[in-house]
Amino acid sequence: MANQSRLISGGTTYYIEGGGEYTGSGTPWTDVTASPYEIAMNDVAGTTYTPLASLRQEVYGGGPPFRNGQTLIYDSYGNVTETVTIQCRATSHDNAVALLQQLRRILNTALFSTPCILAIQPNGATNAVYFEVYGADVQEDARFINEEAGVVAAGHALVRAVVTWRRSPHGTLITAGETVLSALTFTNTGTGANNNTQAFSAASGDLIFEGQPLNISIKPASAATSVRRILLGSVLNRTYSTTGAGAGSNSSTTTPATFNTLANWTLTDKLTNAGIRPRVVLRFSTAPSTNCLLRLAISYPGSTANTFYTPWVSALEPLQNESHALVDMGTFQIDIVRGNGVLTAPATTSIVLQGLSTNGSNATATLGYSEYIWYYDWARIDTLFSFAADGTDQMNIDQFREVSGAPCTPWPNPAAIVSQSTSSAVEIGDVRGRLPRHFSGASLYLGWINTSGAHTTSHTATVSARVSPQWQTLRGSD
């Protein structure tokens, strides 16, 4: 296979692996064999070129003088700056300069229209990987003027342009992402067929363990006449339990009462998965009373007393004074649980649901089931929109570009958008938390409540998701 590496700018392809000359007319650069542009691949013409991997930028906590060593907290990647020599071959001085000027123009379009695309596809590569070029400096080699007399007289002119460009940290697909959920039916409950947690299929890319952006469409069936809140996350797993289900009540405004004793939670997964955190979601068979506050009391292994409490959660918040029956109780600290000589794995923790009254009247809540979730990313989306009777309206989680002819690069500001058709966006959802990314072996969790605050376990939605694989340098057959 011939080398297909190229620049794409303004919809035009400029191959940079050709062997032709520019005569002053036509567009020979659109043909891989006739293109007058060629990457210099020897020490005489210029330094050989292979894409550079973006440097991983890591944020650490701790360290001297407080302790030896530091702990990795966050990581990300910066843009790549690299230099490549591109030879411009022509039949005259003027034609060679025209190629040089064109090269400068097509590389610096990021603030005018869209960034120039660098597509790398060397010999033997099944697929190209696509980067965005944000800016470039193009400097012609001094040999062009000083040595041009001999070559121009023979009807040949050669400009060696040393190009220093700044490009995206990762390359990706073009036009559309890779499907990881294909029109799957999600049912709004944690048990049974087609339940609320379903696995992503495997994806390509170099960041499968670091998280790659997802575009997700959620289209509730016509039976779901409205949606007000969506809970969703990329999760390692979810455990459904009816342990402790039943009613609880309390009229005190100061002394919490035990409403329900939930199932113990085995924390083994955390011992070998640094990227996950625990979360508890409760489903009530009837809505908690409007004066009810709820929290979880956590007892760590071996403890006879509660050692951690989640913040109080109001049954009203924030649904315009309407109670709801699906409650996100949040996460809790588990760093105390380690595999060591005292707390032997698998460690377990006990969880109690407590209730309090806001006004001295009897506050009640009847628990239906609990969900224990190990999550990588978690988000809540609040919105208010009604679905058409034919079920065409949907929520679109938009985290990377999917436009014909453009790389699937991540958006700087992901969004949740309500649409009534492919050309009608009617509302932007209020996103709290981090929208789900794709991780190797992860699943999508999805639950929603309607405008009256009700969580209906029989409601369904059709869900699709695509991932934008991120490659550091080169792409193979995947």
C-alpha positions as CSV (number, residue, x, y, z in Angstrom):
1,M,0.0,0.0,0.0
2,A,1.4,3.4,-0.9
3,N,1.9,5.9,1.9
4,Q,-1.4,7.8,2.3
5,S,-0.3,10.5,4.8
6,R,-2.0,13.8,4.0
7,L,-3.2,17.2,5.1
8,I,-6.9,18.0,4.8
9,S,-7.8,21.7,4.8
10,G,-11.0,23.3,3.6
11,G,-12.3,20.0,2.3
12,T,-9.2,19.5,0.0
13,T,-6.7,16.8,0.4
14,Y,-3.0,17.5,0.1
15,Y,-1.0,14.4,0.0
16,I,2.5,14.7,1.5
17,E,4.0,11.6,0.1
18,G,4.0,12.3,-3.6
19,G,6.7,12.4,-6.2
20,G,5.3,14.9,-8.8
21,E,6.1,18.5,-9.7
22,Y,3.7,21.5,-9.8
23,T,3.4,23.0,-13.2
24,G,1.4,26.0,-12.1
25,S,-2.1,24.6,-12.9
26,G,-4.4,21.9,-11.7
27,T,-4.5,20.2,-8.3
28,P,-1.9,17.5,-8.4
29,W,-1.7,17.4,-4.6
30,T,-5.0,15.6,-4.5
31,D,-3.4,12.5,-6.1
32,V,-1.1,10.5,-3.9
33,T,1.3,9.7,-6.7
34,A,1.3,13.1,-8.4
35,S,1.5,15.4,-5.4
36,P,4.3,17.8,-5.4
37,Y,4.5,17.7,-1.5
38,E,6.7,15.1,0.1
39,I,7.9,14.6,3.7
40,A,11.7,14.5,3.7
41,M,12.8,11.2,5.0
42,N,16.6,11.4,4.9
43,D,19.3,13.4,6.7
44,V,20.1,15.4,3.6
45,A,16.6,16.7,2.8
46,G,15.5,16.9,6.5
47,T,15.1,15.0,9.7
48,T,13.1,11.8,9.3
49,Y,9.6,12.0,10.8
50,T,7.3,9.9,12.9
51,P,4.5,11.4,15.0
52,L,5.5,12.1,18.6
53,A,3.4,10.8,21.4
54,S,1.9,13.5,23.6
55,L,3.5,13.8,27.0
56,R,1.4,12.6,29.9
57,Q,1.0,15.4,32.5
58,E,0.5,14.1,36.0
59,V,-0.6,15.9,39.2
60,Y,0.7,14.4,42.4
61,G,-0.2,14.9,46.0
62,G,2.0,14.7,49.1
63,G,5.8,14.4,49.1
64,P,8.7,15.7,51.0
65,P,9.0,17.0,53.7
66,F,5.8,15.5,54.9
67,R,6.4,12.0,53.5
68,N,8.5,10.0,51.2
69,G,7.2,9.9,47.6
70,Q,4.1,11.3,46.0
71,T,0.7,9.8,45.0
72,L,-0.7,10.2,41.5
73,I,-4.1,12.1,41.7
74,Y,-4.8,13.2,38.1
75,D,-3.4,12.9,34.6
76,S,-4.0,14.6,31.3
77,Y,-2.2,15.3,28.0
78,G,-1.0,18.5,26.4
79,N,-0.8,19.5,22.8
80,V,2.2,18.2,20.7
81,T,4.7,20.4,19.0
82,E,6.8,18.7,16.4
83,T,9.0,19.6,13.4
84,V,8.8,18.0,9.9
85,T,10.4,19.0,6.6
86,I,8.1,19.0,3.6
87,Q,9.6,19.2,0.2
88,C,7.8,21.3,-2.4
89,R,8.7,20.3,-6.0
90,A,7.8,22.5,-9.0
91,T,8.9,23.4,-12.5
92,S,9.8,27.0,-11.7
93,H,10.7,29.3,-8.9
94,D,7.2,30.9,-8.9
95,N,5.5,27.6,-8.9
96,A,7.6,26.4,-6.0
97,V,6.8,29.6,-4.0
98,A,3.1,29.1,-4.7
99,L,3.4,25.6,-3.1
100,L,5.2,27.2,-0.1
101,Q,2.6,29.9,0.3
102,Q,-0.2,27.4,0.0
103,L,1.3,25.2,2.7
104,R,1.4,28.2,5.1
105,R,-2.2,29.0,4.4
106,I,-3.7,25.5,4.7
107,L,-2.0,24.8,8.0
108,N,-3.3,27.9,9.8
109,T,-7.1,27.8,9.5
110,A,-8.0,27.0,13.1
111,L,-9.3,30.5,13.9
112,F,-10.7,31.1,10.5
113,S,-12.8,28.0,9.8
114,T,-11.8,24.6,11.1
115,P,-8.4,23.2,12.0
116,C,-6.3,21.6,9.3
117,I,-6.4,17.8,9.6
118,L,-3.2,15.7,9.7
119,A,-4.0,12.2,8.6
120,I,-1.1,9.7,9.2
121,Q,-1.3,6.5,7.2
122,P,2.2,5.0,6.5
123,N,3.0,2.1,4.3
124,G,1.2,-1.0,5.4
125,A,-1.2,0.8,7.7
126,T,-4.8,-0.3,7.2
127,N,-6.3,2.9,8.6
128,A,-5.4,6.5,9.0
129,V,-5.4,8.3,12.4
130,Y,-6.6,11.9,12.3
131,F,-5.1,14.8,14.3
132,E,-6.0,18.5,14.3
133,V,-3.4,21.1,13.5
134,Y,-3.9,24.3,15.5
135,G,-1.1,26.3,14.1
136,A,2.2,26.0,12.2
137,D,5.3,28.0,11.3
138,V,6.7,27.3,7.9
139,Q,10.3,28.3,7.1
140,E,11.9,27.6,3.8
141,D,15.4,26.1,3.8
142,A,18.3,28.5,2.9
143,R,19.3,26.2,0.1
144,F,16.4,27.3,-2.0
145,I,17.8,30.7,-3.0
146,N,21.5,29.8,-2.8
147,E,21.3,26.7,-4.9
148,E,18.3,27.4,-7.1
149,A,20.2,28.6,-10.2
150,G,21.3,25.2,-11.4
151,V,18.0,23.4,-10.7
152,V,15.7,26.1,-12.1
153,A,17.7,26.3,-15.3
154,A,17.0,22.6,-15.7
155,G,13.3,23.2,-15.3
156,H,13.1,22.0,-11.7
157,A,12.7,24.0,-8.4
158,L,12.7,22.5,-4.9
159,V,11.8,24.2,-1.7
160,R,12.5,22.4,1.6
161,A,10.0,23.8,4.1
162,V,10.7,23.2,7.7
163,V,7.3,23.0,9.4
164,T,6.8,23.3,13.1
165,W,3.2,22.6,13.9
166,R,1.1,22.4,17.1
167,R,-1.5,19.7,17.0
168,S,-3.9,17.8,19.2
169,P,-2.5,15.4,21.8
170,H,-4.3,12.4,20.3
171,G,-5.5,11.2,16.9
172,T,-8.9,9.7,16.4
173,L,-11.5,8.6,13.8
174,I,-13.1,10.9,11.3
175,T,-16.8,11.7,10.8
176,A,-18.2,9.2,13.3
177,G,-17.2,7.4,16.5
178,E,-17.1,3.7,17.2
179,T,-20.4,2.1,18.4
180,V,-20.3,0.6,21.9
181,L,-24.1,0.5,22.6
182,S,-26.4,-0.1,19.6
183,A,-30.1,0.8,20.2
184,L,-30.3,-1.2,23.4
185,T,-33.4,-1.2,25.5
186,F,-32.9,0.0,29.1
187,T,-35.6,-0.7,31.6
188,N,-35.8,1.8,34.5
189,T,-35.1,-0.7,37.3
190,G,-32.1,-2.6,38.7
191,T,-33.3,-6.1,38.0
192,G,-34.7,-8.3,35.2
193,A,-34.0,-8.4,31.5
194,N,-32.7,-5.2,29.8
195,N,-32.2,-3.6,33.2
196,N,-30.7,-0.2,34.0
197,T,-27.0,-1.3,33.7
198,Q,-25.7,-2.8,30.5
199,A,-22.1,-3.4,29.3
200,F,-20.3,-1.4,26.7
201,S,-18.7,-3.4,23.9
202,A,-14.9,-3.2,23.6
203,A,-13.4,-0.2,22.0
204,S,-10.2,0.7,20.2
205,G,-7.7,3.4,21.3
206,D,-4.7,3.8,23.5
207,L,-6.7,5.3,26.4
208,I,-9.0,2.4,27.2
209,F,-7.9,2.4,30.8
210,E,-7.9,6.2,31.2
211,G,-11.3,7.0,29.8
212,Q,-12.4,8.0,26.3
213,P,-15.3,10.4,25.4
214,L,-18.7,9.1,24.7
215,N,-21.7,10.4,22.7
216,I,-24.9,8.9,24.1
217,S,-28.5,9.2,22.9
218,I,-31.3,8.3,25.3
219,K,-34.8,8.0,23.7
220,P,-37.5,7.1,26.2
221,A,-40.4,5.0,24.8
222,S,-43.7,6.8,24.2
223,A,-45.0,5.5,27.6
224,A,-42.5,7.8,29.4
225,T,-44.4,11.1,28.8
226,S,-41.8,13.2,30.6
227,V,-38.3,13.2,32.1
228,R,-37.0,15.6,34.7
229,R,-33.9,14.0,36.1
230,I,-31.4,11.4,34.7
231,L,-28.8,9.6,36.8
232,L,-26.1,8.0,34.7
233,G,-22.6,6.8,35.0
234,S,-19.9,4.6,33.6
235,V,-19.7,1.8,36.2
236,L,-17.6,-1.3,37.0
237,N,-20.7,-3.0,38.4
238,R,-24.0,-2.5,40.1
239,T,-25.6,-4.7,42.9
240,Y,-29.4,-4.8,43.3
241,S,-30.8,-5.7,46.8
242,T,-34.1,-5.6,48.6
243,T,-32.5,-6.3,51.9
244,G,-34.0,-3.9,54.5
245,A,-36.9,-2.9,52.3
246,G,-39.9,-1.5,54.2
247,A,-41.2,1.6,55.9
248,G,-39.5,4.0,58.3
249,S,-40.7,7.0,60.2
250,N,-39.5,9.8,62.5
251,S,-41.0,13.0,63.9
252,S,-37.9,14.3,65.5
253,T,-36.1,17.3,64.0
254,T,-32.9,16.6,65.9
255,T,-32.5,12.9,66.6
256,P,-32.1,10.7,63.5
257,A,-34.0,7.4,63.5
258,T,-33.0,4.2,61.8
259,F,-35.4,3.6,58.8
260,N,-33.8,0.6,57.2
261,T,-30.7,-1.6,57.6
262,L,-29.4,-2.3,54.2
263,A,-27.3,-5.2,52.9
264,N,-23.6,-5.3,53.9
265,W,-21.3,-4.2,51.1
266,T,-18.3,-6.2,50.3
267,L,-15.5,-3.8,49.3
268,T,-13.2,-6.3,47.5
269,D,-13.4,-4.5,44.1
270,K,-11.8,-1.4,45.5
271,L,-8.7,-3.3,46.6
272,T,-7.7,-4.0,43.0
273,N,-9.4,-1.0,41.1
274,A,-7.9,2.3,42.0
275,G,-10.2,4.3,39.6
276,I,-13.6,3.4,41.1
277,R,-15.7,4.9,44.0
278,P,-18.8,3.6,45.8
279,R,-22.2,5.1,45.3
280,V,-25.7,4.2,46.8
281,V,-28.9,4.8,44.9
282,L,-32.2,4.1,46.7
283,R,-35.6,3.4,45.1
284,F,-38.7,4.0,47.3
285,S,-41.9,2.1,46.5
286,T,-43.8,5.3,47.5
287,A,-42.4,8.8,47.5
288,P,-40.9,9.9,50.8
289,S,-43.0,12.5,52.7
290,T,-42.2,16.1,51.8
291,N,-40.7,16.8,55.3
292,C,-38.3,13.8,55.2
293,L,-34.5,14.1,55.3
294,L,-32.4,11.0,54.5
295,R,-28.8,10.0,55.1
296,L,-26.6,6.9,55.2
297,A,-24.7,5.8,58.3
298,I,-21.7,3.8,57.4
299,S,-20.0,1.3,59.8
300,Y,-16.6,0.1,58.6
301,P,-15.4,-3.4,59.2
302,G,-15.0,-4.3,62.9
303,S,-16.7,-1.1,64.1
304,T,-19.7,-1.3,66.4
305,A,-20.6,2.4,65.8
306,N,-21.3,4.5,62.8
307,T,-18.0,6.0,61.5
308,F,-19.2,8.0,58.5
309,Y,-22.3,9.8,57.5
310,T,-23.4,11.0,54.1
311,P,-24.9,14.5,53.9
312,W,-28.6,14.9,54.5
313,V,-30.7,14.6,51.3
314,S,-34.0,16.3,51.0
315,A,-36.8,14.4,49.3
316,L,-37.8,17.7,47.7
317,E,-34.5,18.7,46.2
318,P,-34.6,20.2,43.6
319,L,-37.9,19.2,41.9
320,Q,-39.9,22.3,42.6
321,N,-41.3,20.9,45.9
322,E,-42.2,17.6,44.4
323,S,-41.1,14.4,46.1
324,H,-39.3,11.8,44.2
325,A,-38.8,8.0,44.6
326,L,-35.3,7.5,43.1
327,V,-32.7,9.1,45.4
328,D,-29.0,9.4,44.8
329,M,-27.4,9.1,48.3
330,G,-23.9,9.9,47.0
331,T,-20.5,8.4,47.7
332,F,-18.6,7.8,50.9
333,Q,-14.9,7.5,52.0
334,I,-13.4,4.0,51.9
335,D,-9.7,4.7,51.9
336,I,-9.7,3.3,55.5
337,V,-10.5,-0.1,54.0
338,R,-7.2,-1.7,52.8
339,G,-5.9,-5.2,52.4
340,N,-3.6,-5.5,55.4
341,G,-2.9,-7.6,58.5
342,V,-5.8,-6.2,60.5
343,L,-8.6,-5.8,57.9
344,T,-8.4,-9.0,55.8
345,A,-10.0,-9.0,52.4
346,P,-12.8,-9.2,51.5
347,A,-13.7,-6.4,53.9
348,T,-17.4,-5.5,54.3
349,T,-19.2,-2.4,55.6
350,S,-22.7,-2.1,57.0
351,I,-25.0,0.6,55.9
352,V,-28.1,2.0,57.7
353,L,-30.6,4.5,56.2
354,Q,-31.5,7.2,58.7
355,G,-34.4,9.7,58.6
356,L,-35.2,13.0,60.2
357,S,-38.2,15.4,60.1
358,T,-37.9,19.0,58.9
359,N,-40.9,20.3,60.8
360,G,-41.7,17.9,63.7
361,S,-44.5,16.1,61.9
362,N,-44.1,12.4,61.1
363,A,-41.6,11.9,58.2
364,T,-42.0,8.7,56.4
365,A,-40.3,6.7,53.6
366,T,-40.8,3.2,52.3
367,L,-37.7,1.6,50.8
368,G,-38.2,-0.7,47.8
369,Y,-34.7,-1.6,46.9
370,S,-31.1,-0.3,47.0
371,E,-28.3,-0.3,44.4
372,Y,-24.7,-0.5,45.3
373,I,-22.6,1.0,42.4
374,W,-18.8,1.0,41.8
375,Y,-18.4,3.9,39.3
376,Y,-15.7,5.6,37.3
377,D,-17.8,8.7,36.2
378,W,-21.1,9.8,37.6
379,A,-23.5,12.6,36.5
380,R,-27.0,14.0,37.2
381,I,-28.9,15.8,34.5
382,D,-31.8,18.0,35.4
383,T,-34.2,19.2,32.7
384,L,-37.8,19.6,31.8
385,F,-39.2,18.4,28.5
386,S,-42.0,16.3,27.2
387,F,-41.6,13.5,24.7
388,A,-43.7,13.2,21.6
389,A,-46.2,10.4,21.4
390,D,-44.2,8.6,18.8
391,G,-41.1,8.5,21.1
392,T,-38.9,10.6,18.7
393,D,-37.6,13.1,21.3
394,Q,-34.3,12.3,23.0
395,M,-31.5,13.4,25.3
396,N,-28.1,13.6,23.6
397,I,-24.9,13.5,25.7
398,D,-22.4,15.3,23.5
399,Q,-18.8,14.9,24.4
400,F,-17.0,14.8,21.0
401,R,-17.5,16.1,17.5
402,E,-19.3,13.9,15.0
403,V,-19.4,15.9,11.8
404,S,-18.8,14.6,8.2
405,G,-15.1,15.0,7.3
406,A,-14.0,16.2,10.7
407,P,-12.0,14.3,13.3
408,C,-13.9,13.0,16.4
409,T,-12.0,15.3,18.8
410,P,-13.4,15.9,22.3
411,W,-15.4,19.0,23.0
412,P,-13.8,21.4,25.6
413,N,-17.3,21.8,27.2
414,P,-19.4,18.6,26.9
415,A,-23.2,19.1,27.1
416,A,-26.5,17.3,27.5
417,I,-28.9,18.5,24.8
418,V,-32.6,17.8,24.4
419,S,-33.6,17.4,20.7
420,Q,-36.9,16.8,19.0
421,S,-35.3,15.8,15.7
422,T,-31.9,15.7,14.1
423,S,-32.2,19.4,13.4
424,S,-34.0,20.7,16.5
425,A,-32.3,21.3,19.8
426,V,-34.8,22.6,22.3
427,E,-33.0,22.7,25.7
428,I,-29.7,22.3,27.4
429,G,-29.7,20.1,30.4
430,D,-28.1,21.1,33.7
431,V,-25.2,18.7,34.2
432,R,-23.8,18.0,37.6
433,G,-20.7,15.8,38.0
434,R,-18.7,14.1,35.2
435,L,-20.5,12.7,32.2
436,P,-19.7,9.0,31.5
437,R,-16.6,8.0,29.6
438,H,-15.8,4.6,28.1
439,F,-13.5,2.4,30.1
440,S,-12.4,-1.1,29.4
441,G,-14.9,-3.6,30.9
442,A,-17.3,-0.8,32.0
443,S,-21.1,-0.6,31.8
444,L,-23.6,2.3,31.5
445,Y,-25.9,2.9,34.4
446,L,-29.1,4.8,33.6
447,G,-32.1,5.8,35.7
448,W,-34.7,8.6,35.4
449,I,-37.7,10.2,37.0
450,N,-40.5,12.2,35.5
451,T,-41.8,15.7,36.0
452,S,-43.9,14.7,38.9
453,G,-40.9,13.1,40.7
454,A,-42.0,9.6,40.0
455,H,-39.7,6.7,39.2
456,T,-41.6,4.1,37.1
457,T,-39.8,0.8,36.9
458,S,-41.7,-0.3,33.8
459,H,-40.6,2.6,31.7
460,T,-38.0,1.9,29.0
461,A,-35.6,3.8,26.8
462,T,-33.6,3.1,23.7
463,V,-30.0,3.9,24.3
464,S,-27.1,4.1,21.8
465,A,-23.5,5.2,22.5
466,R,-20.4,5.8,20.4
467,V,-16.9,6.3,21.6
468,S,-14.1,8.4,20.2
469,P,-11.0,6.2,20.4
470,Q,-7.8,8.2,21.1
471,W,-4.5,7.1,19.7
472,Q,-1.1,8.6,20.7
473,T,0.6,8.2,17.4
474,L,-0.3,5.4,14.9
475,R,-3.3,3.3,14.2
476,G,-3.3,-0.3,13.0
477,S,-6.2,-2.5,11.8
478,D,-8.6,-1.8,14.7
